[in-house]
């Protein structure tokens, strides 16, 4: 698989493909993803982490921003609470086999005079309505937003030149903020970043994934707990929005060469799939029973996350 295929596989959108091709011709190129310290690292985060691994394999220098100041502005806790979570989240992300990434704590770059001056300069050109719209999908309690949450997206824009980045990765819910960056960074003399947007995967109940709902698989879950959670998960006969198929597409297949479904001969015997598209087609045609799909999903996912679980437990102890 060439660099362009690695970068673009499983993405929801590239802004823009032509700019990405030009970027891939540069000798050095930097990409980042930012994480608010706000709980467990779970499957939703792993979609982005897997893409960062793809970017690393495609020759990018990878930066992970642990956005502690953003978390504070987004009403995610006190500085002390967020500090503890920041350290824990970094350990979890590193345990997910993201090798050679540069980790940056938000407060280490975001409190300098130059950074703050650029934030204030951009605030003069961004309306309150635009800032609110950019935070709609990622802000907490946005029915009654605080002024701090209006500063949040402007800071995310300035993070890009502060980290000397060429590209930014995020879920598709980050799109509005990334478009702010592309529109307004030239006014500060910076080139707009290439933006890589990933799909938002469903929780195990088929609804929006959320730690507070308990519909996640976390890297802190034991292999046994992962298998139990997957066996109880929603797995409809349809392909669209099926959380188990999403786990295969975005979490499992980027890391394994094939999937083998073990079945007695009377139920069709073993079946091997080397590409996600083959697995999806077989499931859509009714050739794979939901319980068989969930069993191999749970077993494979538990194996993939076993080292991460061990590292997380060592950190906690």
Secondary structure, DSSP 8 states (H G I E B T S, - for coil): --HHHHHHTTEEEEETHHHHHHHTTSSS-EEEEEE---S--BHHHHHHHHHHHHHHHTT-EEEEEE-HHHHHHTT---HHHHHHHHHHHHHHHHHTT-TT-EEEEHHHHTTSHHHHHHHHHHHTTS-HHHHHHHHTTTSSSGGG--HHHHHHHHHHHHHHHHTT-SEEEEEGGGHHHHHHHHHHGGGGT----EEEEE---B-TTSSB--GGGT---BTTS-HHHHHHHHHHS---SSSTT-HHHHHIIIIITTT-S-EEE---GGGT--EEESSHHHHHHHHHTT-S-HHHHHHHHHHHHHHHTHHHHHHHHHHH-
